[in-house]
Amino acid sequence: MADNLRSPIIVTVGHIDHGKTTLLDKIRGTYVAKGEAGAITQHVGASYIPIDNVKKICGKLLDKFKTELKIPGLLLVDTPGHSAFTTLRKRGGSVSDLAILVVDVMEGFQEQTDESLKILKEFKTPFIIALTKIDKIQGWFPHKDNCFLDSFQKQRDEVKDVVDKKLYNIVSQLSERGFDSERFDRINDFTKQIAIVPVSGHTGEGVPELLMLLSGLSQQFLQDRIELSDVARGTILEIKETRGFGITIDVIVYDGKIRKGDYLIIGGNEPIVTKVKALLQPRLMQELRIEKNFESVDEISAAAGIKISAPDLENVIAGSPLVAVSDEEDIENAKEMVQTEVEEVQFNKTIDGVVIRADTLGSLEAMMKILSEEGMSIRKAEVGSISKEDVIGSQNMKDELKRVVLAFNVKTSEDIKNLAKDLGIKIFENTVIYRLVEEYKEWCLQKKERDILKKLDEAKHPVELRVLPGCVFRQSNPAIFGVEVIRGYLKSDVSMKKTDGKRIGKIKEIQKEGQNVTEAKRGDKVAVSMEDVVIGRGLNENEIIISVLSDHDLKILREVWDRLNEDEKDLLKEYS
């Protein structure tokens, strides 16, 4: 075993009810049954699986796939949804080394699957597909805790066909999203294809292959990432009240070693410096969220989850970076390290952009990555609820589309909502990052469309008319006569001129087949009324007239050029 390698941190993401918790419960249950007493510890919504236990479950698979495991174990993060993934951030990306994207074999990709995939892509986190619930396939005969490959070979041919059909449906769905994938045993190059492992959280089938791949891929492709350094670093998962200890923090330690009595430096709006009073882990295999009895330990090495008791933790923010040092003289350097990391995410700029708010630094960073990829500018990015300053400051944005606040997974007070409404500031709220961004984009498109339609309605349009012979119904006061639209788009209340530039009057009304209309297009023959012109003196039959356009009209029409028809575009080119 390589002494300088830590356990890889693996997070489970996917759509609700696709079997994430069931799968992890099965893994934990497997190790309780097959591992030696005391071999497994679970803490901070995470399960640590020692490599000896992985080897026992994988058994002959390791020989079959020529895999020698050198990592000390696996740390499986066990917090619902993708929130753990976005909370568990570090400088430049996610704390998670690998992810398990859980997909229900019967349902395929769903909304939260896409949400999870989007965030994995943004953080450039490698992942494996766990294709769950294979035992639900009609005709599947379960073989408890078997390797998938062994179980699969024992199924009837028609069941195998169904499994392959379901699997290649997932391959197709991944392909549509830009990923090449294949069943794990059919892959030649794991750097180019996503491995799909069919599993069952109920029967345990496929779990050995899943763990073998997580272990093997971690040490083969992530060795540089999982090498331990001397600096103890972590990220804060949750802040909570713990009986007998007051406010405590749940931390994922992803590098180095933290000891009781170390100085803790935590990033935030201002760095927090405190001292470790106790390192706490729950009893064996107990869920942290309901655990009441904890064991105190003197030190913890990465990768691990731990509950830390220390003074002055009231203002800590979930997702904040943490550094532990034993010497007081290292505190200032540590403060600089954590604040640089925070400032990379939280900022306030004097630019025309939106304000974004999120519950954790990781969520904030995920939002920033997605918005930046969409080419959207951000003026301010901070953790926490929307403030009065966020709303008031948004008034000054020149672009109306930037007078916006995007809030992910934070509550907005009624006072703030009312203030925003009064000032014309749009607030978007959602608990799904991807959906929040999509709602904003959709709103922008709708608003742009409304603005374009408004401009098209307000502007005078280029039009070329021919006075129809034999269709003069009144010579003057007002003149009423027939015209044919030769080119362009005729609207009422537009001034007209002759081809020599001489103005002749304004069209007040348009009639077609005896009915008043507001517009006419190429080929239409309509009657128009015009003041200040006498037919036969100022204007003759068969004469060509064109609309008068102001500089303002021309400016608007050029802004909406793509919405004009070809006639209008041709005519506009003739206007100087």
N, C-alpha and C positions, 0 to 999 in steps of 0.2 A: 504494500500500500504506500502511495506517495504521501509523505508527511506534510508536504506543503500545499496539498489540495484540500479545499473545504468541500462540504456537501453542497451540491447545486440546489438552488431554491426554485421550486416548481409550483406554479400557480395554476389553478383549475378555473377555466372560464367557459361560458356558454349560455344558452337560452334556459330560462326557468323551466323546471320540470323535465329537463333532458337527462337527469340522473347524475349530476355532479356529486351531490352529497352521498347518494347511495353507493356510488363507485368508491369514494374515499372511505366510507364506512366499511365497505367490503375489504378494502386494502388493510385498514386498521384491524378489522376482525381476523383477517388471514394471519397477520403477524402475531396477534395475541395467541391464536391457536398454535402456530408453528414456531414462534420465537421462544427463546428462553426467558424466564422471569426477569423482569427488570431491563430487558433489552430495548424497550421502546419507551420514549417519552413524548407526550403530547402537550403543547403549550402554545399560547397566543393564537388559537385557532389554526395551529399547524401541527403536523405529525412528523416526528423524526424517525426515519426508518434506517437502522444500521445496515451496512452493506452485507454483513453475514446473513441477515434475514432475507435480503434481496436474493443472495446466492442460493439460499435454501429453496425459495419459491421458484426461481428460474430453473434450477436443477440442470438437466441435460441441455436445455436451450443454449446455455452459455457455450458449451462445447460445440453444439450444432452450428452456431453462428460465429464460432471462434472469437468469443468476447472474454477478455480478462478485465475484471473490475478492480479499479485502484482507488476510486473515491471512497471516503469514509461512510457515506450514506446518502439519503435523499431527504430534503426538507420539503414536505408537501404543505403548501399554504392552503388553509381551509376556511376562507371567509366567503360568504355567499356572493354570487354575481361577479362582475368584473371590477367592483369597487376596491377589492384588495389589490388588484393589479395596478390600478391607477394611483392608489394610495402608496403602494410600495415603490417609490421612485428613488433614484439617486442621480447624481450629476450626469447628464447626458442620456438618461434613459430610465429603464425600470430595474429594480432590484432583482426581479425574477430573471433567472437564467434561461429557463424553458417554460413553456406553457402547455397544458393539456386543454385543447379545445374540444369540449364534449358535445357531440351531435347525436340526437336520437335517430336510430336507423330507420324508424318508421316515419319520422316527420321531416328529416333533412334540415336545411338551413331555415332559421326563423329570424325574427327581428333582432333579438339579443345576440344571436350567433353572428350576424353581420356587424353588430356593434362591437362585439369582442374582437372579431377579425380585423376590423378597422383599427382598433387600438393596438393590437399586436403588430400590425403593419407599421403604424406610426412610431412605435417604440423599437421597431426592428428586432422583435423578440422571436426566436425560433420556436416552433410549436409542433405538436403531434396531434392528430385527430384520434380521439377515443370514440369510436362508433358504438354507442351504447344500446342496450336493450335487445341484443341479438336473440335472447331467449324468448322474445315476444313474437318472433317470426313464426308464422303458422307452420306446424310440423317439426319445428326445431326440437330435438331431443337433447336435454341438458346433460352435461358431464361435469359435475361440480368441481371447481377449482382446477380444471384441466387447462392446458394450453389451448388457445383457439385452434391452432393448426391440427392438433390431435382430435379435438371435438368436431371440427369441420369435416375431417376425413370419415367420421363415423355417421355423418348425416346422409339421408337419402339424396339421390341425384337431383330430384326436383327442388329439394330444400336448398341444396348448394346453389342451384340456378337462381333462386330467389335472393339468396345472400349476395351473390355476385351482381345481380341486377340492382339491388339496393345500394351496394357499395359503389358501383359505377355511376349511379345517380349523384352520389356525393362527389365523386371525381369530376363529373360534369359541372356541378354547382361551383366547385372550387375553381375549375377552369374558367368559368364565366367571370370569376372574381380575380383572375390573374395569377392563379397558383396551379402548378403542375403537381399532381398527387398520384399515389398508387398504394395498393395494399402493401404493408411493410415488408413482407417476404418476397415481393416482386420488384423491389427497388434495387438498382445498381449503384446509384449515387445519391446519398442522403443529403448532399449539399444542394441538389437541384430539384428534388421531389419531396413533397410532404408525405410522411408516413401515416397511413390509416390503419388503426388497430381495432378490429371488431372485439367488443368486450360485453360482459354482463356484470352489472353491479350486484345482481341477485345470486347468480350461480358462481361468480368468480372466474368464468371462462375468459381467457384473453388477458387476465391480470398479469400472469408471468411475462408475456411478451411486452406488455406496456411498460413494466418496471425495467425489463432488460434494455429496452430501447432508450428509456429516459436515462438510465445509468450509462449505457455505452455511448450514446450521442453526447452526453455531457462531457465525459472525459476525453472523447476523441476530437470534438470540435470546439469545446469551450474551455480547454485547459488553461489558456492565458487568463480567461475571465475568472476562473475559480481558484487561482493561486492565492494563498493567504499572504497578507502583508502584516507589518507590525502595528499599523494604525487600526484601532477599533472603531468601526463605523456601523451605523444602523439607521433605520428609518422607523418613524413612529406610526403604528397601525391604529391605535385607539388610546383615548384618555378616559379613565373611568374611576369611580369611587370604589375602593376595596375595603371591606370591613377590617378594622384594626390597623390600616395603613393610610387611610385618607385617599387623596388623589394619587393614582399610579398611572404609569404608561406601559402599554403593550408594545414591545419593540421587536422587529426582525433585525438581528445582527448579521450583516452580510460580509463583514471582514474583521479580522483581528480577534481580540479577546477582551471582554469586560469583566472587571473584578469589583467586588464589594469594596467601597471606600474610594473608588476612582472618581475623578471630576467628570461631570457630564456637561457638555456644551451643546445646546440645542438651538437650532436656527429658527428664526421667526422675524417679526417686525423689528424686534431687538433681540440679540442673542441672550439666551438664558444660561446662566452658569450655576450648577448645583452639584450635589455630591450623592453618590449611590449609597442609600441607607440599607437597602436589601434587594437581592436578586431572587425573584420568586418564580417557582414553577409548580403547576398543579400536580395532583396525584396522577399516577400512571393511568393514561388513557381517559382522563376526565376532560370534558369540554370546558374550556376556560370561562365561557359566558355564564355557566351555572355553577362553576366550582367555588367552594367556600374554604377549602383547606389547601394550603400551599406549603411546599417544601422550600426552605431557604438554602441557597447554594452560594459558595464563595466566588465562583467565576463561571463564565460561560464563553464558549468558543463558537466562532462562525462555522457553518451557517446555523442559526438557531433562533428560536422565538423565546422571549422571556418577559416577565412582568417586572418592572423596576419601581421601587419605592424610593422617593427622594423629596426634599423640600421644594417649594416654589414651582410646582408644575401646573398651577391653575391656568396659565395663559398659553400653554403649549398647543400647537395646531397639529392635527393629524396630517401625516405625510411629511412632517418636518425632518430634516436631516439631523443626525446625532453623532457626535464624536466623543469618545471616552479617553482620557489621559490620566496617568498616575502622578505626574509631576506638575506642580502648580505653574512652573515656568513655561509649560507648553500650552497654557490656557489661551493666551492671546493669539497664537498661531491657529489653534483649533477654532476660535471665534471667527477668524478670517475665513477659514475653510468652509464653515457652515453658512456664513452670511453670503459668501460668493455664490454658493449653491442656491440659496433662497432668492437672491437678487437676479439670478438667471431666469427665474420664473416670475416673481412678483416685480412689477415695475409701473412707473407712471411717466408717460412721455407727452410732450407738447406737440402732438400730431393729430391729424384728423382721423379718428378711428373709434371703434366701439369699446365699451367697457365690458370686461368679463369677470365674473365672480364664480368661485367654486368652493366646495367643502374642504378640499385638501389640495396641497401643492401638486400632487400627482395628477389629480383631475384637471387642475388648472393648466398644467403642462400639456396634457392630452388635448384639451380644448385649443390651446395655442397652436399646437402642431397641425391640427385639422384645419383651423381657420387660416393659418399661414399657407397651407397647401392649396387652399381655395383662393389665395391671393387677397385675403381680407386683412386690412390694417387694424391693429389693436392699440388703443391709446393707454389703457390702464388694465392691469391684470393683478388681482389680489384674492387671497383666501378670505372667506367670511361673507356675511350678508351684505346686500346692497346698502350703501350709505347715502345720506342726503347729498354729500359732495359728488358722488357718482352721477346722480340725476342732474343736479344743477350744472355741473361741468359739461354734461352732454348737450346742453342748450347751445353752447358755443361752436358746435361742429357745423362747418359750412355745408357739408353733404348731409342731406336729410337722412340718408340710409345709415349714417354713422351716429345718429342721435338715438342710440340703442344701448341697452344693457342686457347681456346674456348671463343668466344665473343658473348654474348647475348644482342641483341637490342642496340648495340653501333656501331658507324661508325668507319671504319678503313681507315686511310689515304693511298693514293697511295704510298707514301714514305715508310711507314711501310710494306705494302704488298710487295713492291720490295725488301726491306731489308730481309724480311722473305724468299722470293723466293731464293735470293742469298745465304742465310745461310742454306737453306734446312729445314726451320721451317714451319710446316703446320698450317694454320689458318682456323678455322671453324667459320662461322658466320650464325646466324639465329635469327628470331624474335619469335621462338617457342622453349622453353627450352627443352621439351621432344624430339623434332625433332633434335635439336642441339646435344643432348647426343646420340641419335640413330645414327646420321650421323658419329659421332666420333667412336662409337662402331663398326659400319659397316666397317669403314676405317681400324680400328685395325684388324678386322677379315680378311679383304682382304689382308692387309699387312702381317699378320702372315701366311696366305695361300701362298702368293708369296714367303715369306722367306723359308717356308717349301719346296715348289717345287724347289726353287733354291738349297737348301741343298741336296735334294734328287737327283738333277741333277748333282751336283758337286761331291758327295761322290761315292767312289767305293762300289759296292754292293756285299754281300756274294752270291756265286754261286758255285754249284757242277756240274761238267760235266763228261760224260763218252765218251771216244774216240770210235767212231763207227768202228767196223771191216769192212774191204772191202771198206772203204771210205777215203783212203789216196790218195790225188790227186797230191801232191808233198811232197817229204820227207824232204826238207830243203831249206833255202835261198829264200823266207821264206817257212816254212812247211805249206801246205794247207791240211786240213783234216776235216772230219765230226765229229760233237759231238752231244750228246743229253743232254739237260738241265734236270738234275735229280732233283735238288732243287734250289730254289733261282731265281735270275734275272741277266741275262748276258748283260753287256754293253761292247762296244769296249774300247780299251786302258786300259785294266785291266791285271795286272800281275797274273800269275797262279803258283801253286805249287802242288807237289805230296802230298799224304796223310802222307808221312814221313817227310814233311816239306821242302823238297828240291825244290828250285825254278827252273822253267824250261823255262820261257819266258813270253812275253806280247802279248796278243791278239790284233792285229792291226785292222782287218776288220772282219765283219760278213756278210755272204750271206745266203739268204733264197730263194729258187726257182730261183736262178740266179740273184737275185736283192740284192744290198747292203742294209743292214738294220742297225739300231743303237742299237737294243736290241733284246733279246729273252727270253721267259719265260718257265716255267716248261712244259716239254713234247715236246718242239720245237726241231726239228733236223735241224741243220744249219751247214754250212761250215765256218771254221775260218782260218785266216792266223796268223802265229806266228813266230817271229824271234827267233834266238838263240836256236833252238831245232831241233833235227834230229829224225824223226819218225823211230822206230825200234832200236834206240840206247838210246836216252834220254827219249823217251816216246813210249809206246806200245799201240796197239789196246786193247780195253776193259778196259784200265786203267782209274782210277778215279782221277780227278784233281779239286782243289778248288782255289778260288780267294785269293789273298794276300791283306789284309786290314791293313792300317797304324793305329796308335793310333788316328790320326785326323779323319780318316774315321769312326772308331768305336765310337768316341765321337759324331760325327754328327748323325750317325745311331741310337744311343741311344736317342738322342734328338727328333728324329722323329719316335720313336718306333711304335706309333699307326698307322703310315702310311705304315709300312712294312707288307708284306704278311706272313702267318704262316711259310712257308718254310724259308724265310729270318730270321725270329725270331729264328727258331730251329737251323739254321746254326750259327747264331751269338752267341748262347749259347756255341757253341763248340770252339769259339775263346777265347784264354786265355787273 
